[in-house]
Amino acid sequence: MKIETSVVYEMPADQYNKKLADALKKIPELQPPEWSYFVKTGVSRERPPQEPDFWYKRAASILRQIYIHKVVGVNRLRTRYGGKQDRGMKPKKFRKASGKIIRTILQQSEKTGLLEKTKEGKRHGRKLTQKGISFLEEVQ
């Protein structure tokens, strides 16, 4: 039995996400909204992201997560990108990430035809379309 492995699994995640982010920059529908430069990514952060490519890197990471996990919802991604909130003298506590950024990236990806909404069994969320799967596998 021959098992085919994809470039998504073979390449280290950081290298793959950089290449995918560069490919996503060429898609006109995936543009960072104006408000994205001023908002934090969650309550556990002190400042908004300072990187100019943040939007594309987060979109690449989200698409890779959906490729690996098949069906993913906003809430699961909020947990994935969350972090520990510094509460001063009290112990740090885990907080989920902001849902607006994630939801907007998913909606933009739907407009491009890379994702679609699904209700498979008990799992609701978004999954990659055939166009999205081939787009992710073509990134080299």
C-alpha positions as CSV (number, residue, x, y, z in Angstrom):
1,M,0.0,0.0,0.0
2,K,1.5,3.3,-1.1
3,I,0.9,6.3,1.1
4,E,1.1,9.7,-0.7
5,T,2.5,12.5,1.4
6,S,1.8,16.1,0.6
7,V,4.2,19.0,0.7
8,V,2.1,20.4,3.5
9,Y,3.2,17.6,5.7
10,E,6.8,17.2,4.4
11,M,7.9,20.8,4.7
12,P,8.5,22.4,8.2
13,A,5.5,24.5,9.1
14,D,7.3,27.8,9.3
15,Q,8.9,27.4,5.9
16,Y,5.6,26.3,4.3
17,N,3.6,29.1,5.9
18,K,6.1,31.7,4.5
19,K,5.8,30.3,1.0
20,L,2.0,30.1,1.3
21,A,1.8,33.6,2.6
22,D,3.8,34.8,-0.5
23,A,1.3,33.0,-2.7
24,L,-1.7,34.5,-0.9
25,K,-0.4,38.0,-1.5
26,K,-1.1,37.6,-5.2
27,I,-4.8,36.9,-4.5
28,P,-6.7,40.3,-4.6
29,E,-9.6,39.2,-2.3
30,L,-7.2,38.4,0.6
31,Q,-6.3,42.0,1.5
32,P,-6.0,43.1,5.2
33,P,-8.9,45.4,6.2
34,E,-8.0,48.9,7.4
35,W,-8.9,48.1,11.0
36,S,-6.5,45.2,11.1
37,Y,-3.5,47.5,11.7
38,F,-5.0,48.8,15.0
39,V,-6.6,45.7,16.7
40,K,-4.9,43.2,19.0
41,T,-5.1,39.5,18.1
42,G,-6.6,38.7,21.5
43,V,-7.0,39.9,25.1
44,S,-3.7,38.1,26.0
45,R,-1.7,40.5,23.8
46,E,-0.6,44.0,24.8
47,R,-0.3,45.5,21.3
48,P,-1.4,44.9,17.7
49,P,1.0,42.9,15.5
50,Q,3.8,45.0,14.1
51,E,4.7,42.8,11.1
52,P,3.5,44.2,7.8
53,D,2.8,40.7,6.5
54,F,0.8,39.6,9.6
55,W,-2.5,39.2,7.7
56,Y,-1.0,36.9,5.1
57,K,1.0,34.8,7.6
58,R,-2.1,34.3,9.8
59,A,-4.2,33.4,6.7
60,A,-1.5,30.9,5.6
61,S,-1.4,29.3,9.1
62,I,-5.2,29.1,9.2
63,L,-5.4,27.4,5.8
64,R,-2.7,24.9,6.8
65,Q,-4.7,24.1,10.0
66,I,-7.8,23.4,7.9
67,Y,-5.8,21.2,5.5
68,I,-4.5,19.1,8.4
69,H,-7.7,18.9,10.5
70,K,-10.2,18.7,7.5
71,V,-13.1,20.6,9.2
72,V,-12.4,23.5,11.5
73,G,-14.6,26.2,13.1
74,V,-13.8,29.6,14.4
75,N,-14.0,28.6,18.0
76,R,-11.3,25.9,17.5
77,L,-9.1,28.3,15.8
78,R,-9.6,30.9,18.5
79,T,-8.3,28.3,21.0
80,R,-5.4,27.4,18.7
81,Y,-4.2,31.1,18.4
82,G,-4.9,32.0,22.1
83,G,-2.3,32.6,24.8
84,K,-1.7,33.3,28.4
85,Q,-2.9,36.6,29.7
86,D,-0.6,38.5,32.1
87,R,-2.8,39.5,35.1
88,G,-0.3,41.3,37.2
89,M,0.3,39.6,40.6
90,K,-2.3,36.9,39.8
91,P,-1.3,33.8,38.0
92,K,-1.5,33.9,34.2
93,K,-4.6,32.4,32.6
94,F,-5.3,31.1,29.1
95,R,-7.5,33.3,27.0
96,K,-8.8,32.6,23.5
97,A,-7.8,34.8,20.5
98,S,-10.0,37.3,18.9
99,G,-12.6,35.8,16.6
100,K,-13.0,38.8,14.3
101,I,-9.6,38.4,12.6
102,I,-10.1,34.6,12.1
103,R,-13.7,35.0,10.9
104,T,-12.7,37.7,8.4
105,I,-9.9,35.6,7.0
106,L,-12.2,32.6,6.6
107,Q,-14.8,34.8,4.8
108,Q,-12.2,36.2,2.4
109,S,-11.0,32.7,1.7
110,E,-14.6,31.6,1.0
111,K,-14.9,34.5,-1.6
112,T,-11.8,33.2,-3.4
113,G,-13.2,29.7,-3.5
114,L,-10.6,28.1,-1.3
115,L,-13.0,27.2,1.5
116,E,-16.7,26.3,2.0
117,K,-19.0,26.0,4.9
118,T,-19.9,22.4,5.9
119,K,-22.0,20.5,8.4
120,E,-20.5,17.0,8.4
121,G,-22.0,15.0,11.3
122,K,-21.4,16.8,14.5
123,R,-18.6,18.9,13.1
124,H,-19.6,22.3,11.8
125,G,-17.2,24.8,10.3
126,R,-15.3,25.3,7.1
127,K,-13.3,22.9,4.9
128,L,-11.1,23.2,1.9
129,T,-12.7,23.0,-1.6
130,Q,-10.9,21.0,-4.3
131,K,-9.5,24.3,-5.6
132,G,-8.2,25.0,-2.1
133,I,-6.5,21.6,-1.7
134,S,-4.8,21.9,-5.0
135,F,-3.7,25.5,-4.2
136,L,-2.1,24.4,-1.0
137,E,-0.4,21.4,-2.5
138,E,1.0,23.4,-5.4
139,V,3.0,25.7,-3.1
140,Q,6.6,24.7,-3.3
